[in-house]
């Protein structure tokens, strides 16, 4: 994990992991499939891996908030599970913070 002394802000790098599938896997994903979000906006998949675009779309709106420090009473600070919208699949993802990264806000848009 890169953590330079330069920078005026800190963000968490994240890993999004398929925690469980309570229905049938329609999109071909399996428990343990994952992607990482690093350097604010770099989404990375393991070599040869895939991630369902609909599952990604359901968790994507929350990732920017999970990258930041949140108030202790904020529900998003306490919850880390998100569900895919497919009712037959019932795929549940877990968002994990993997480390903190110091960044320059001027380098980001």
DRENPA-3360 file (N, C-alpha, C; in nm, 2 decimals, always signed):
BEGIN
1 = XXXXXXXX = +0.08/-0.12/+0.00/+0.00/+0.00/+0.00/+0.09/+0.12/+0.00 ~ +0.07/+0.21/-0.10/+0.14/+0.33/-0.11/+0.09/+0.43/-0.01 ~ +0.17/+0.50/+0.06/+0.13/+0.60/+0.15/+0.24/+0.71/+0.16 ~ +0.23/+0.80/+0.07/+0.34/+0.91/+0.06/+0.31/+1.01/+0.16 ~ +0.41/+1.09/+0.19/+0.40/+1.20/+0.28/+0.33/+1.32/+0.22 ~ +0.34/+1.33/+0.08/+0.27/+1.44/+0.01/+0.12/+1.42/+0.01 ~ +0.05/+1.52/-0.01/-0.09/+1.51/-0.03/-0.16/+1.59/+0.08 ~ -0.28/+1.63/+0.05/-0.37/+1.71/+0.14/-0.49/+1.64/+0.18;
9 = XXXXXXXX = -0.50/+1.51/+0.14/-0.62/+1.43/+0.18/-0.58/+1.28/+0.18 ~ -0.67/+1.21/+0.25/-0.65/+1.06/+0.25/-0.78/+0.99/+0.21 ~ -0.76/+0.88/+0.13/-0.87/+0.80/+0.09/-0.83/+0.65/+0.12 ~ -0.94/+0.57/+0.14/-0.92/+0.43/+0.15/-0.92/+0.36/+0.02 ~ -0.83/+0.27/+0.00/-0.85/+0.17/-0.11/-0.95/+0.07/-0.07 ~ -1.02/+0.01/-0.16/-1.13/-0.08/-0.13/-1.12/-0.21/-0.21 ~ -1.17/-0.31/-0.15/-1.20/-0.44/-0.22/-1.34/-0.47/-0.20 ~ -1.41/-0.51/-0.32/-1.55/-0.55/-0.32/-1.55/-0.70/-0.35;
17 = XXXXXXXX = -1.60/-0.78/-0.26/-1.60/-0.92/-0.27/-1.74/-0.98/-0.26 ~ -1.76/-1.08/-0.35/-1.89/-1.15/-0.34/-1.89/-1.23/-0.21 ~ -1.97/-1.19/-0.12/-1.98/-1.26/+0.01/-2.06/-1.38/+0.01 ~ -2.17/-1.38/-0.06/-2.26/-1.50/-0.07/-2.36/-1.48/-0.19 ~ -2.41/-1.59/-0.23/-2.51/-1.59/-0.33/-2.62/-1.68/-0.28 ~ -2.74/-1.62/-0.25/-2.85/-1.69/-0.18/-2.95/-1.75/-0.28 ~ -2.93/-1.72/-0.41/-3.01/-1.78/-0.51/-2.93/-1.85/-0.61 ~ -2.96/-1.84/-0.74/-2.87/-1.91/-0.84/-2.79/-1.80/-0.91;
25 = XXXXXXXX = -2.67/-1.84/-0.94/-2.57/-1.74/-1.00/-2.60/-1.73/-1.15 ~ -2.68/-1.63/-1.18/-2.72/-1.60/-1.32/-2.61/-1.55/-1.40 ~ -2.52/-1.46/-1.34/-2.42/-1.40/-1.42/-2.28/-1.47/-1.42 ~ -2.28/-1.59/-1.35/-2.16/-1.67/-1.35/-2.06/-1.63/-1.25 ~ -2.10/-1.54/-1.15/-2.01/-1.51/-1.05/-2.01/-1.61/-0.94 ~ -1.90/-1.61/-0.86/-1.89/-1.71/-0.75/-1.85/-1.64/-0.62 ~ -1.88/-1.70/-0.51/-1.83/-1.64/-0.38/-1.68/-1.63/-0.39 ~ -1.63/-1.51/-0.35/-1.49/-1.48/-0.35/-1.45/-1.39/-0.47;
33 = XXXXXXXX = -1.53/-1.39/-0.57/-1.50/-1.30/-0.69/-1.49/-1.16/-0.63 ~ -1.40/-1.08/-0.69/-1.38/-0.94/-0.64/-1.32/-0.85/-0.74 ~ -1.32/-0.72/-0.70/-1.24/-0.62/-0.77/-1.19/-0.53/-0.66 ~ -1.09/-0.45/-0.70/-1.03/-0.35/-0.61/-1.05/-0.21/-0.67 ~ -1.06/-0.11/-0.58/-1.07/+0.03/-0.62/-0.95/+0.10/-0.55 ~ -0.86/+0.15/-0.63/-0.73/+0.21/-0.57/-0.71/+0.35/-0.63 ~ -0.63/+0.43/-0.56/-0.60/+0.56/-0.62/-0.72/+0.64/-0.65 ~ -0.82/+0.63/-0.57/-0.95/+0.71/-0.59/-1.04/+0.65/-0.69;
41 = XXXXXXXX = -0.99/+0.61/-0.81/-1.08/+0.58/-0.92/-1.03/+0.46/-1.01 ~ -0.92/+0.39/-0.97/-0.87/+0.28/-1.05/-0.93/+0.15/-1.01 ~ -1.02/+0.10/-1.10/-1.09/-0.03/-1.07/-1.01/-0.14/-1.14 ~ -0.97/-0.24/-1.05/-0.89/-0.35/-1.10/-0.96/-0.48/-1.07 ~ -0.95/-0.57/-1.17/-1.00/-0.71/-1.16/-0.88/-0.80/-1.16 ~ -0.89/-0.91/-1.08/-0.79/-1.01/-1.09/-0.77/-1.06/-1.24 ~ -0.65/-1.11/-1.27/-0.63/-1.16/-1.41/-0.73/-1.26/-1.44 ~ -0.80/-1.25/-1.55/-0.90/-1.34/-1.60/-1.03/-1.33/-1.53;
49 = XXXXXXXX = -1.04/-1.24/-1.43/-1.17/-1.23/-1.36/-1.27/-1.14/-1.43 ~ -1.39/-1.15/-1.38/-1.50/-1.07/-1.44/-1.59/-1.03/-1.32 ~ -1.67/-0.92/-1.34/-1.76/-0.88/-1.24/-1.88/-0.83/-1.31 ~ -2.00/-0.88/-1.27/-2.12/-0.85/-1.33/-2.15/-0.70/-1.33 ~ -2.18/-0.64/-1.44/-2.20/-0.49/-1.45/-2.32/-0.45/-1.37 ~ -2.42/-0.53/-1.35/-2.54/-0.50/-1.27/-2.51/-0.50/-1.12 ~ -2.43/-0.59/-1.08/-2.38/-0.60/-0.94/-2.29/-0.47/-0.92 ~ -2.20/-0.44/-1.01/-2.12/-0.33/-1.00/-2.20/-0.20/-0.99;
57 = XXXXXXXX = -2.30/-0.19/-1.07/-2.39/-0.07/-1.07/-2.46/-0.05/-0.94 ~ -2.49/-0.16/-0.87/-2.56/-0.15/-0.74/-2.47/-0.10/-0.63 ~ -2.34/-0.13/-0.63/-2.25/-0.09/-0.52/-2.18/+0.04/-0.56 ~ -2.16/+0.07/-0.68/-2.09/+0.19/-0.73/-2.13/+0.32/-0.66 ~ -2.25/+0.35/-0.64/-2.29/+0.48/-0.58/-2.23/+0.50/-0.43 ~ -2.20/+0.39/-0.37/-2.15/+0.39/-0.23/-2.00/+0.39/-0.21 ~ -1.93/+0.36/-0.32/-1.78/+0.35/-0.30/-1.71/+0.48/-0.27 ~ -1.76/+0.59/-0.33/-1.69/+0.72/-0.30/-1.70/+0.75/-0.15;
65 = XXXXXXXX = -1.82/+0.72/-0.09/-1.84/+0.74/+0.06/-1.75/+0.65/+0.14 ~ -1.74/+0.52/+0.10/-1.67/+0.42/+0.17/-1.52/+0.45/+0.17 ~ -1.47/+0.53/+0.07/-1.33/+0.57/+0.06/-1.29/+0.68/+0.16 ~ -1.39/+0.74/+0.22/-1.36/+0.85/+0.31/-1.40/+0.81/+0.46 ~ -1.34/+0.89/+0.55/-1.38/+0.88/+0.69/-1.52/+0.92/+0.71 ~ -1.60/+0.85/+0.78/-1.74/+0.88/+0.80/-1.76/+0.90/+0.95 ~ -1.87/+0.97/+0.99/-1.90/+0.99/+1.13/-1.94/+0.85/+1.19 ~ -1.91/+0.83/+1.31/-1.93/+0.70/+1.37/-2.08/+0.66/+1.37;
73 = XXXXXXXX = -2.17/+0.75/+1.38/-2.31/+0.72/+1.38/-2.37/+0.70/+1.24 ~ -2.29/+0.73/+1.13/-2.34/+0.72/+1.00/-2.36/+0.57/+0.97 ~ -2.48/+0.54/+0.91/-2.51/+0.40/+0.88/-2.41/+0.34/+0.78 ~ -2.35/+0.42/+0.69/-2.26/+0.36/+0.60/-2.13/+0.33/+0.66 ~ -2.10/+0.39/+0.77/-1.97/+0.36/+0.85/-1.99/+0.22/+0.91 ~ -2.11/+0.18/+0.94/-2.13/+0.05/+1.01/-2.17/-0.06/+0.91 ~ -2.23/-0.03/+0.80/-2.27/-0.14/+0.70/-2.17/-0.15/+0.59 ~ -2.15/-0.28/+0.55/-2.05/-0.30/+0.45/-2.11/-0.40/+0.34;
81 = XXXXXXXX = -2.23/-0.44/+0.36/-2.29/-0.54/+0.26/-2.39/-0.47/+0.17 ~ -2.38/-0.51/+0.04/-2.47/-0.45/-0.06/-2.52/-0.56/-0.15 ~ -2.64/-0.55/-0.20/-2.70/-0.66/-0.28/-2.72/-0.62/-0.43 ~ -2.70/-0.72/-0.51/-2.72/-0.71/-0.65/-2.87/-0.69/-0.67 ~ -2.92/-0.62/-0.77/-3.06/-0.60/-0.79/-3.14/-0.72/-0.85 ~ -3.07/-0.83/-0.89/-3.13/-0.94/-0.95/-3.20/-1.03/-0.84 ~ -3.34/-1.03/-0.84/-3.41/-1.10/-0.73/-3.39/-1.25/-0.73 ~ -3.36/-1.31/-0.84/-3.33/-1.46/-0.85/-3.19/-1.49/-0.80;
89 = XXXXXXXX = -3.10/-1.40/-0.82/-2.96/-1.43/-0.78/-2.94/-1.41/-0.63 ~ -2.98/-1.29/-0.58/-2.96/-1.25/-0.44/-2.81/-1.26/-0.41 ~ -2.73/-1.19/-0.49/-2.59/-1.19/-0.47/-2.56/-1.07/-0.37 ~ -2.48/-1.10/-0.27/-2.44/-1.00/-0.17/-2.29/-0.98/-0.17 ~ -2.26/-0.85/-0.18/-2.12/-0.81/-0.18/-2.08/-0.74/-0.05 ~ -1.95/-0.76/-0.02/-1.90/-0.70/+0.10/-1.79/-0.60/+0.06 ~ -1.79/-0.48/+0.11/-1.69/-0.38/+0.08/-1.59/-0.37/+0.20 ~ -1.47/-0.39/+0.17/-1.36/-0.39/+0.27/-1.26/-0.28/+0.24;
97 = XXXXXXXX = -1.22/-0.21/+0.34/-1.11/-0.11/+0.33/-0.98/-0.19/+0.34 ~ -0.89/-0.16/+0.25/-0.77/-0.24/+0.25/-0.65/-0.16/+0.29 ~ -0.66/-0.03/+0.30/-0.55/+0.06/+0.34/-0.59/+0.21/+0.31 ~ -0.51/+0.29/+0.37/-0.53/+0.44/+0.34/-0.42/+0.49/+0.25 ~ -0.45/+0.58/+0.17/-0.36/+0.64/+0.07/-0.37/+0.79/+0.08 ~ -0.25/+0.86/+0.09/-0.25/+1.00/+0.10/-0.24/+1.05/-0.05 ~ -0.33/+1.15/-0.08/-0.33/+1.19/-0.22/-0.34/+1.34/-0.23 ~ -0.31/+1.40/-0.34/-0.33/+1.54/-0.37/-0.46/+1.57/-0.43;
105 = XXXXX = -0.55/+1.64/-0.37/-0.68/+1.67/-0.42/-0.67/+1.74/-0.56 ~ -0.56/+1.82/-0.58/-0.54/+1.89/-0.71/-0.52/+1.79/-0.82 ~ -0.48/+1.67/-0.79/-0.46/+1.57/-0.90/-0.58/+1.50/-0.94 ~ -0.69/+1.52/-0.86/-0.82/+1.45/-0.89/-0.92/+1.54/-0.95 ~ -1.02/+1.49/-1.01/-1.12/+1.58/-1.07/-1.25/+1.57/-0.98;
% end
